[in-house]
Amino acid sequence: MTVTTSHANVSAQPPLDALFKGAMRRLASGVALVTTADAAGTPYGIAMTAFMSLSMEPPSMLLAINTGASLCAPLLAQGAFAVNILAWEQREGCQTFVSTPADQRFATMPWRMERGVPVVSASVATIICAVDQAEAFGSHTIVKGLVERVMLGDDTVPLTYLDGRYGRVGFDV
């Protein structure tokens, strides 16, 4: 018995990382500005879709932060962060935030300090966490945070991100 394998389609396939990135771009995700501050009170933050609730007992969050991101080192040093879940109305502010140099980002959106971390005004919700564990994994640092405080904003439509574009959730009744 002879087994033959066709490699005709193999060379036409994009690399696995490109396919994986394409697949993840097709998943609509909420958008948050994850923030922290250093010991001097200097704020740091990035826009993220790689965050999720981890557990209700104890209430906890999970972040996946690119280890090279401006937020990573200060967040680990401070041991605290805020997940500011953005509203649809904050999409332009979010885009300005992400396209502005790290040291000027907080001039683009209204915010205040709360429990030592920057809290973005008018967010759908803000969840303040203490870092419980952090572990390097590939290009990212996985951070587990224990929830210390939750602030709910107005009942507004959350901002989503899908295939490189901002959007909002619509409900069918």
N, CA and C atoms as a LAMMPS dump frame, in Angstrom:
ITEM: TIMESTEP
0
ITEM: NUMBER OF ATOMS
519
ITEM: BOX BOUNDS ff ff ff
-5.0000000000000000e+02 5.0000000000000000e+02
-5.0000000000000000e+02 5.0000000000000000e+02
-5.0000000000000000e+02 5.0000000000000000e+02
ITEM: ATOMS id mol type element x y z
1 1 1 N 0.85 -1.175 0
2 1 2 C 0 0 0
3 1 3 C 0.892 1.233 0
4 2 1 N 0.574 2.171 -0.846
5 2 2 C 1.33 3.406 -0.948
6 2 3 C 0.445 4.563 -0.518
7 3 1 N 0.986 5.4 0.349
8 3 2 C 0.259 6.583 0.803
9 3 3 C 0.886 7.795 0.143
10 4 1 N 0.067 8.596 -0.476
11 4 2 C 0.564 9.825 -1.086
12 4 3 C -0.092 11.012 -0.412
13 5 1 N 0.662 12.043 -0.301
14 5 2 C 0.161 13.263 0.325
15 5 3 C 0.32 14.41 -0.65
16 6 1 N -0.721 15.169 -0.809
17 6 2 C -0.665 16.334 -1.685
18 6 3 C -0.265 17.55 -0.866
19 7 1 N 0.719 18.256 -1.345
20 7 2 C 1.174 19.472 -0.667
21 7 3 C 0.768 20.723 -1.434
22 8 1 N -0.134 20.574 -2.367
23 8 2 C -0.532 21.704 -3.216
24 8 3 C -1.103 22.857 -2.417
25 9 1 N -1.915 22.579 -1.404
26 9 2 C -2.547 23.645 -0.627
27 9 3 C -1.696 24.122 0.539
28 10 1 N -0.672 23.366 0.905
29 10 2 C 0.14 23.719 2.061
30 10 3 C 0.836 25.053 1.856
31 11 1 N 1.438 25.268 0.699
32 11 2 C 2.162 26.515 0.475
33 11 3 C 1.224 27.708 0.346
34 12 1 N -0.044 27.465 -0.004
35 12 2 C -1.004 28.559 -0.142
36 12 3 C -1.549 29.012 1.21
37 13 1 N -1.399 28.186 2.244
38 13 2 C -1.912 28.532 3.569
39 13 3 C -1.032 29.598 4.225
40 14 1 N -1.64 30.62 4.812
41 14 2 C -0.847 31.569 5.604
42 14 3 C -0.261 30.858 6.828
43 15 1 N 0.765 31.423 7.447
44 15 2 C 1.33 30.823 8.655
45 15 3 C 0.27 30.737 9.764
46 16 1 N 0.471 29.8 10.681
47 16 2 C -0.476 29.564 11.769
48 16 3 C -0.757 30.833 12.573
49 17 1 N 0.277 31.632 12.862
50 17 2 C 0.051 32.842 13.66
51 17 3 C -0.861 33.831 12.943
52 18 1 N -0.746 33.93 11.625
53 18 2 C -1.626 34.83 10.864
54 18 3 C -3.06 34.305 10.86
55 19 1 N -3.218 32.996 10.718
56 19 2 C -4.562 32.407 10.768
57 19 3 C -5.193 32.596 12.144
58 20 1 N -4.396 32.374 13.19
59 20 2 C -4.899 32.529 14.553
60 20 3 C -5.321 33.976 14.809
61 21 1 N -4.49 34.919 14.384
62 21 2 C -4.832 36.336 14.547
63 21 3 C -6.117 36.656 13.789
64 22 1 N -6.259 36.137 12.582
65 22 2 C -7.479 36.348 11.806
66 22 3 C -8.705 35.775 12.489
67 23 1 N -8.548 34.603 13.087
68 23 2 C -9.667 33.989 13.81
69 23 3 C -10.07 34.84 15.007
70 24 1 N -9.101 35.325 15.766
71 24 2 C -9.409 36.118 16.961
72 24 3 C -10.003 37.476 16.602
73 25 1 N -9.651 38.012 15.434
74 25 2 C -10.245 39.288 14.997
75 25 3 C -11.732 39.142 14.715
76 26 1 N -12.188 37.919 14.499
77 26 2 C -13.605 37.667 14.213
78 26 3 C -14.442 37.514 15.474
79 27 1 N -13.811 37.597 16.621
80 27 2 C -14.513 37.509 17.893
81 27 3 C -14.757 38.915 18.422
82 28 1 N -16.008 39.317 18.521
83 28 2 C -16.326 40.634 19.085
84 28 3 C -15.988 40.62 20.571
85 29 1 N -15.307 41.654 21.024
86 29 2 C -14.881 41.739 22.419
87 29 3 C -15.198 43.107 22.982
88 30 1 N -15.407 43.154 24.284
89 30 2 C -15.513 44.426 24.973
90 30 3 C -14.158 45.111 24.98
91 31 1 N -14.163 46.416 25.179
92 31 2 C -12.926 47.202 25.19
93 31 3 C -12.79 47.88 26.548
94 32 1 N -11.597 47.799 27.116
95 32 2 C -11.326 48.458 28.389
96 32 3 C -10.002 49.202 28.302
97 33 1 N -9.92 50.286 29.048
98 33 2 C -8.624 50.898 29.311
99 33 3 C -8.178 50.323 30.646
100 34 1 N -7.1 49.569 30.619
101 34 2 C -6.54 49.002 31.839
102 34 3 C -5.452 49.956 32.29
103 35 1 N -5.54 50.382 33.542
104 35 2 C -4.691 51.466 34.032
105 35 3 C -4.019 51.102 35.351
106 36 1 N -2.911 51.783 35.607
107 36 2 C -2.213 51.701 36.879
108 36 3 C -1.43 53.001 37.042
109 37 1 N -0.716 53.133 38.126
110 37 2 C 0.162 54.291 38.341
111 37 3 C 1.418 53.793 39.033
112 38 1 N 2.515 54.505 38.821
113 38 2 C 3.739 54.117 39.516
114 38 3 C 3.765 54.76 40.9
115 39 1 N 4.844 54.544 41.639
116 39 2 C 4.949 55.043 43.014
117 39 3 C 4.869 56.565 43.086
118 40 1 N 5.261 57.254 42.002
119 40 2 C 5.202 58.719 41.968
120 40 3 C 3.827 59.228 41.549
121 41 1 N 2.911 58.322 41.209
122 41 2 C 1.569 58.723 40.786
123 41 3 C 1.426 58.948 39.292
124 42 1 N 2.461 58.638 38.517
125 42 2 C 2.377 58.776 37.064
126 42 3 C 1.453 57.695 36.51
127 43 1 N 0.422 58.092 35.734
128 43 2 C -0.521 57.095 35.221
129 43 3 C 0.012 56.366 33.986
130 44 1 N -0.377 55.106 33.875
131 44 2 C -0.066 54.27 32.719
132 44 3 C -1.34 53.554 32.306
133 45 1 N -1.496 53.317 31.009
134 45 2 C -2.679 52.593 30.571
135 45 3 C -2.588 52.171 29.124
136 46 1 N -3.325 51.122 28.812
137 46 2 C -3.455 50.65 27.434
138 46 3 C -4.898 50.219 27.203
139 47 1 N -5.314 50.255 25.943
140 47 2 C -6.616 49.698 25.568
141 47 3 C -6.434 48.2 25.402
142 48 1 N -7.395 47.437 25.912
143 48 2 C -7.291 45.982 25.864
144 48 3 C -8.623 45.332 25.539
145 49 1 N -8.539 44.199 24.868
146 49 2 C -9.685 43.297 24.734
147 49 3 C -9.377 41.971 25.426
148 50 1 N -8.131 41.76 25.831
149 50 2 C -7.699 40.499 26.451
150 50 3 C -7.847 40.562 27.967
151 51 1 N -9.105 40.669 28.404
152 51 2 C -9.417 40.66 29.833
153 51 3 C -10.697 39.86 30.022
154 52 1 N -10.868 39.292 31.214
155 52 2 C -12.077 38.514 31.476
156 52 3 C -12.281 38.327 32.969
157 53 1 N -13.52 38.033 33.352
158 53 2 C -13.757 37.627 34.727
159 53 3 C -13.174 36.228 34.879
160 54 1 N -12.595 35.957 36.033
161 54 2 C -11.981 34.657 36.278
162 54 3 C -12.852 33.809 37.192
163 55 1 N -13.329 34.425 38.287
164 55 2 C -14.101 33.675 39.27
165 55 3 C -14.986 34.636 40.052
166 56 1 N -16.082 34.129 40.554
167 56 2 C -16.937 34.915 41.446
168 56 3 C -16.571 34.664 42.904
169 57 1 N -15.926 33.542 43.192
170 57 2 C -15.496 33.221 44.554
171 57 3 C -14.045 32.783 44.514
172 58 1 N -13.086 33.64 44.761
173 58 2 C -13.273 35.06 45.047
174 58 3 C -13.447 35.845 43.743
175 59 1 N -14.092 37.008 43.813
176 59 2 C -14.213 37.842 42.613
177 59 3 C -12.813 38.176 42.079
178 60 1 N -12.591 37.854 40.808
179 60 2 C -11.247 38.032 40.255
180 60 3 C -11.309 38.247 38.749
181 61 1 N -10.247 38.836 38.234
182 61 2 C -10.102 39.152 36.81
183 61 3 C -8.808 38.523 36.298
184 62 1 N -8.769 38.327 34.98
185 62 2 C -7.58 37.823 34.319
186 62 3 C -7.243 38.763 33.168
187 63 1 N -5.973 39.159 33.072
188 63 2 C -5.485 40.01 31.986
189 63 3 C -4.383 39.275 31.24
190 64 1 N -4.269 39.538 29.95
191 64 2 C -3.13 39.07 29.158
192 64 3 C -2.495 40.314 28.546
193 65 1 N -1.353 40.726 29.094
194 65 2 C -0.697 41.977 28.701
195 65 3 C 0.588 41.66 27.944
196 66 1 N 0.767 42.268 26.779
197 66 2 C 2.029 42.131 26.07
198 66 3 C 3.133 42.609 27.011
199 67 1 N 4.124 41.763 27.224
200 67 2 C 5.173 42.069 28.191
201 67 3 C 5.922 43.349 27.841
202 68 1 N 5.974 43.712 26.574
203 68 2 C 6.643 44.937 26.156
204 68 3 C 5.781 46.183 26.233
205 69 1 N 4.508 46.047 26.59
206 69 2 C 3.604 47.2 26.669
207 69 3 C 4.021 48.13 27.803
208 70 1 N 3.783 49.415 27.618
209 70 2 C 4.166 50.421 28.618
210 70 3 C 3.49 50.185 29.964
211 71 1 N 2.384 49.482 29.99
212 71 2 C 1.633 49.223 31.223
213 71 3 C 2.231 48.108 32.072
214 72 1 N 2.871 47.133 31.46
215 72 2 C 3.21 45.887 32.138
216 72 3 C 4.107 46.075 33.371
217 73 1 N 5.26 46.669 33.215
218 73 2 C 6.193 46.813 34.341
219 73 3 C 5.606 47.649 35.477
220 74 1 N 4.993 48.831 35.204
221 74 2 C 4.411 49.597 36.309
222 74 3 C 3.27 48.855 37.017
223 75 1 N 2.459 48.112 36.277
224 75 2 C 1.357 47.368 36.888
225 75 3 C 1.897 46.32 37.855
226 76 1 N 2.918 45.599 37.431
227 76 2 C 3.493 44.575 38.302
228 76 3 C 4.171 45.194 39.519
229 77 1 N 4.838 46.334 39.327
230 77 2 C 5.502 47.01 40.447
231 77 3 C 4.488 47.584 41.434
232 78 1 N 3.407 48.17 40.93
233 78 2 C 2.381 48.789 41.777
234 78 3 C 1.533 47.736 42.472
235 79 1 N 1.273 46.638 41.776
236 79 2 C 0.456 45.578 42.36
237 79 3 C -1.028 45.869 42.353
238 80 1 N -1.457 46.817 41.524
239 80 2 C -2.879 47.166 41.442
240 80 3 C -3.182 47.68 40.041
241 81 1 N -4.448 47.514 39.631
242 81 2 C -4.869 48.01 38.324
243 81 3 C -6.369 48.235 38.32
244 82 1 N -6.819 49.018 37.334
245 82 2 C -8.251 49.227 37.109
246 82 3 C -8.585 48.777 35.699
247 83 1 N -9.703 48.078 35.571
248 83 2 C -10.256 47.713 34.268
249 83 3 C -11.431 48.652 34.046
250 84 1 N -11.251 49.638 33.176
251 84 2 C -12.276 50.641 32.871
252 84 3 C -12.991 50.208 31.594
253 85 1 N -14.168 49.609 31.722
254 85 2 C -14.915 49.104 30.571
255 85 3 C -15.571 50.29 29.875
256 86 1 N -15.227 50.48 28.603
257 86 2 C -15.626 51.694 27.894
258 86 3 C -17.021 51.61 27.291
259 87 1 N -17.628 52.786 27.156
260 87 2 C -18.943 52.941 26.536
261 87 3 C -18.769 53.284 25.057
262 88 1 N -19.801 53.021 24.28
263 88 2 C -19.82 53.353 22.848
264 88 3 C -19.44 54.811 22.633
265 89 1 N -19.935 55.685 23.489
266 89 2 C -19.664 57.117 23.352
267 89 3 C -18.189 57.455 23.568
268 90 1 N -17.405 56.543 24.107
269 90 2 C -15.988 56.792 24.377
270 90 3 C -15.065 56.287 23.261
271 91 1 N -15.623 55.866 22.128
272 91 2 C -14.814 55.266 21.06
273 91 3 C -13.775 56.231 20.51
274 92 1 N -14.14 57.499 20.299
275 92 2 C -13.165 58.454 19.767
276 92 3 C -12.065 58.714 20.786
277 93 1 N -12.441 58.834 22.048
278 93 2 C -11.446 59.008 23.101
279 93 3 C -10.519 57.81 23.199
280 94 1 N -11.071 56.626 23.027
281 94 2 C -10.262 55.404 23.051
282 94 3 C -9.273 55.398 21.892
283 95 1 N -9.739 55.734 20.709
284 95 2 C -8.855 55.751 19.541
285 95 3 C -7.742 56.781 19.715
286 96 1 N -8.078 57.947 20.253
287 96 2 C -7.062 58.967 20.52
288 96 3 C -6.076 58.459 21.567
289 97 1 N -6.592 57.81 22.606
290 97 2 C -5.757 57.26 23.677
291 97 3 C -4.721 56.294 23.105
292 98 1 N -5.163 55.372 22.25
293 98 2 C -4.236 54.357 21.738
294 98 3 C -3.261 54.907 20.703
295 99 1 N -3.595 56.006 20.058
296 99 2 C -2.703 56.558 19.035
297 99 3 C -1.809 57.675 19.572
298 100 1 N -1.877 57.933 20.867
299 100 2 C -1.091 58.984 21.512
300 100 3 C 0.095 58.347 22.231
301 101 1 N 1.264 58.997 22.245
302 101 2 C 2.398 58.442 22.993
303 101 3 C 2.016 58.169 24.454
304 102 1 N 2.597 57.111 25.009
305 102 2 C 2.226 56.638 26.348
306 102 3 C 2.263 57.733 27.408
307 103 1 N 3.239 58.629 27.326
308 103 2 C 3.365 59.661 28.358
309 103 3 C 2.357 60.8 28.205
310 104 1 N 1.542 60.788 27.14
311 104 2 C 0.547 61.845 26.924
312 104 3 C -0.893 61.315 26.884
313 105 1 N -1.077 60.016 27.034
314 105 2 C -2.399 59.399 26.867
315 105 3 C -3.463 59.945 27.803
316 106 1 N -3.097 60.227 29.02
317 106 2 C -4.117 60.614 29.995
318 106 3 C -4.593 62.047 29.82
319 107 1 N -4.008 62.778 28.872
320 107 2 C -4.517 64.106 28.523
321 107 3 C -5.695 63.984 27.557
322 108 1 N -5.972 62.767 27.063
323 108 2 C -7.003 62.577 26.041
324 108 3 C -8.373 62.209 26.599
325 109 1 N -8.454 61.812 27.882
326 109 2 C -9.732 61.396 28.476
327 109 3 C -9.799 61.883 29.917
328 110 1 N -11.004 62.24 30.387
329 110 2 C -11.128 62.631 31.793
330 110 3 C -10.954 61.419 32.722
331 111 1 N -10.204 61.632 33.803
332 111 2 C -9.948 60.556 34.75
333 111 3 C -9.633 61.136 36.118
334 112 1 N -9.602 60.262 37.123
335 112 2 C -9.236 60.652 38.49
336 112 3 C -8.525 59.459 39.144
337 113 1 N -7.817 59.726 40.225
338 113 2 C -7.158 58.644 40.962
339 113 3 C -8.129 58.077 41.995
340 114 1 N -8.151 56.774 42.109
341 114 2 C -8.988 56.078 43.082
342 114 3 C -8.197 54.857 43.552
343 115 1 N -7.938 54.789 44.842
344 115 2 C -7.166 53.669 45.404
345 115 3 C -5.813 53.5 44.721
346 116 1 N -5.219 54.614 44.309
347 116 2 C -3.887 54.588 43.72
348 116 3 C -3.81 54.23 42.251
349 117 1 N -4.973 54.099 41.582
350 117 2 C -4.972 53.789 40.147
351 117 3 C -5.88 54.764 39.412
352 118 1 N -5.576 55.066 38.144
353 118 2 C -6.43 55.961 37.365
354 118 3 C -7.766 55.3 37.016
355 119 1 N -8.84 56.048 37.229
356 119 2 C -10.192 55.607 36.897
357 119 3 C -10.708 56.538 35.807
358 120 1 N -11.126 55.963 34.688
359 120 2 C -11.617 56.739 33.548
360 120 3 C -13.071 57.121 33.794
361 121 1 N -13.369 58.416 33.697
362 121 2 C -14.728 58.917 33.923
363 121 3 C -15.679 58.401 32.849
364 122 1 N -16.93 58.231 33.213
365 122 2 C -18.026 57.856 32.307
366 122 3 C -17.893 56.457 31.713
367 123 1 N -17.105 55.593 32.341
368 123 2 C -17.006 54.211 31.876
369 123 3 C -18.292 53.462 32.21
370 124 1 N -18.561 52.402 31.462
371 124 2 C -19.705 51.536 31.746
372 124 3 C -19.548 50.946 33.145
373 125 1 N -18.332 50.533 33.463
374 125 2 C -17.996 50.009 34.789
375 125 3 C -16.49 50.098 34.966
376 126 1 N -16.063 50.2 36.218
377 126 2 C -14.644 50.155 36.547
378 126 3 C -14.463 49.122 37.64
379 127 1 N -13.484 48.256 37.444
380 127 2 C -13.187 47.199 38.405
381 127 3 C -11.745 47.388 38.854
382 128 1 N -11.562 47.659 40.141
383 128 2 C -10.223 47.861 40.695
384 128 3 C -9.772 46.553 41.334
385 129 1 N -8.547 46.145 40.991
386 129 2 C -8.02 44.858 41.446
387 129 3 C -6.631 45.003 42.054
388 130 1 N -6.319 44.084 42.961
389 130 2 C -4.963 43.908 43.47
390 130 3 C -4.361 42.702 42.758
391 131 1 N -3.119 42.827 42.328
392 131 2 C -2.457 41.716 41.646
393 131 3 C -2.257 40.574 42.642
394 132 1 N -2.729 39.4 42.268
395 132 2 C -2.557 38.206 43.094
396 132 3 C -1.417 37.344 42.563
397 133 1 N -1.396 37.151 41.247
398 133 2 C -0.345 36.358 40.617
399 133 3 C -0.064 36.907 39.225
400 134 1 N 1.163 36.723 38.782
401 134 2 C 1.537 37.081 37.41
402 134 3 C 2.509 36.028 36.905
403 135 1 N 2.339 35.66 35.639
404 135 2 C 3.189 34.627 35.065
405 135 3 C 3.444 34.939 33.596
406 136 1 N 4.692 34.822 33.192
407 136 2 C 5.042 35.024 31.787
408 136 3 C 4.551 33.837 30.971
409 137 1 N 4.011 34.139 29.787
410 137 2 C 3.603 33.094 28.846
411 137 3 C 3.83 33.628 27.441
412 138 1 N 4.822 33.118 26.76
413 138 2 C 5.136 33.594 25.417
414 138 3 C 5.443 35.082 25.439
415 139 1 N 4.769 35.831 24.582
416 139 2 C 4.998 37.273 24.472
417 139 3 C 4.229 38.075 25.517
418 140 1 N 3.434 37.41 26.347
419 140 2 C 2.545 38.104 27.273
420 140 3 C 2.805 37.745 28.736
421 141 1 N 2.276 38.581 29.611
422 141 2 C 2.242 38.295 31.036
423 141 3 C 0.783 38.113 31.417
424 142 1 N 0.479 36.979 32.023
425 142 2 C -0.876 36.685 32.476
426 142 3 C -0.981 37.176 33.913
427 143 1 N -1.931 38.063 34.174
428 143 2 C -2.089 38.671 35.497
429 143 3 C -3.441 38.271 36.07
430 144 1 N -3.409 37.72 37.275
431 144 2 C -4.64 37.405 37.998
432 144 3 C -4.818 38.477 39.066
433 145 1 N -5.973 39.142 39.068
434 145 2 C -6.24 40.204 40.03
435 145 3 C -7.457 39.9 40.881
436 146 1 N -7.358 40.193 42.158
437 146 2 C -8.486 40.046 43.071
438 146 3 C -9.255 41.36 43.119
439 147 1 N -10.555 41.295 42.894
440 147 2 C -11.393 42.492 42.832
441 147 3 C -11.501 43.115 44.221
442 148 1 N -11.198 44.422 44.291
443 148 2 C -11.32 45.168 45.543
444 148 3 C -12.481 46.146 45.534
445 149 1 N -12.84 46.636 44.34
446 149 2 C -13.931 47.609 44.253
447 149 3 C -14.517 47.578 42.851
448 150 1 N -15.833 47.755 42.772
449 150 2 C -16.532 47.838 41.491
450 150 3 C -17.368 49.1 41.491
451 151 1 N -17.259 49.88 40.422
452 151 2 C -18.069 51.081 40.252
453 151 3 C -18.851 50.94 38.959
454 152 1 N -20.167 51.012 39.039
455 152 2 C -21.016 50.924 37.855
456 152 3 C -21.351 52.316 37.37
457 153 1 N -21.206 52.538 36.074
458 153 2 C -21.553 53.819 35.477
459 153 3 C -23.011 53.835 35.076
460 154 1 N -23.346 54.805 34.262
461 154 2 C -24.705 54.884 33.737
462 154 3 C -24.989 53.667 32.87
463 155 1 N -26.252 53.382 32.684
464 155 2 C -26.67 52.252 31.858
465 155 3 C -26.503 52.632 30.39
466 156 1 N -25.263 52.521 29.892
467 156 2 C -24.951 52.907 28.517
468 156 3 C -24.541 51.68 27.713
469 157 1 N -24.438 51.846 26.426
470 157 2 C -24.06 50.765 25.519
471 157 3 C -22.54 50.591 25.566
472 158 1 N -22.059 49.364 25.815
473 158 2 C -20.613 49.158 25.867
474 158 3 C -19.97 49.201 24.482
475 159 1 N -18.708 49.592 24.462
476 159 2 C -17.908 49.619 23.243
477 159 3 C -17.402 48.207 22.952
478 160 1 N -17.466 47.793 21.691
479 160 2 C -16.915 46.507 21.282
480 160 3 C -15.878 46.729 20.187
481 161 1 N -15.108 45.681 19.943
482 161 2 C -14.072 45.719 18.914
483 161 3 C -14.171 44.434 18.111
484 162 1 N -14.28 44.568 16.789
485 162 2 C -14.424 43.414 15.912
486 162 3 C -13.696 43.687 14.605
487 163 1 N -12.755 42.84 14.267
488 163 2 C -12.033 42.912 13
489 163 3 C -11.436 44.292 12.726
490 164 1 N -10.829 44.873 13.77
491 164 2 C -10.148 46.149 13.611
492 164 3 C -11.039 47.374 13.664
493 165 1 N -12.313 47.184 14.015
494 165 2 C -13.247 48.318 14.064
495 165 3 C -14.011 48.325 15.382
496 166 1 N -14.343 49.537 15.815
497 166 2 C -15.188 49.685 16.997
498 166 3 C -16.642 49.47 16.604
499 167 1 N -17.413 48.973 17.545
500 167 2 C -18.834 48.747 17.303
501 167 3 C -19.597 48.799 18.611
502 168 1 N -20.857 48.425 18.529
503 168 2 C -21.694 48.368 19.726
504 168 3 C -22.639 47.187 19.598
505 169 1 N -23.13 46.765 20.718
506 169 2 C -24.026 45.621 20.765
507 169 3 C -25.45 46.096 20.556
508 170 1 N -26.183 45.392 19.719
509 170 2 C -27.609 45.653 19.544
510 170 3 C -28.383 44.458 20.062
511 171 1 N -29.543 44.695 20.6
512 171 2 C -30.344 43.615 21.156
513 171 3 C -31.602 43.431 20.337
514 172 1 N -31.925 42.188 20.04
515 172 2 C -33.193 41.859 19.397
516 172 3 C -34.206 41.59 20.497
517 173 1 N -35.39 42.173 20.356
518 173 2 C -36.424 41.977 21.379
519 173 3 C -37.394 40.922 20.921
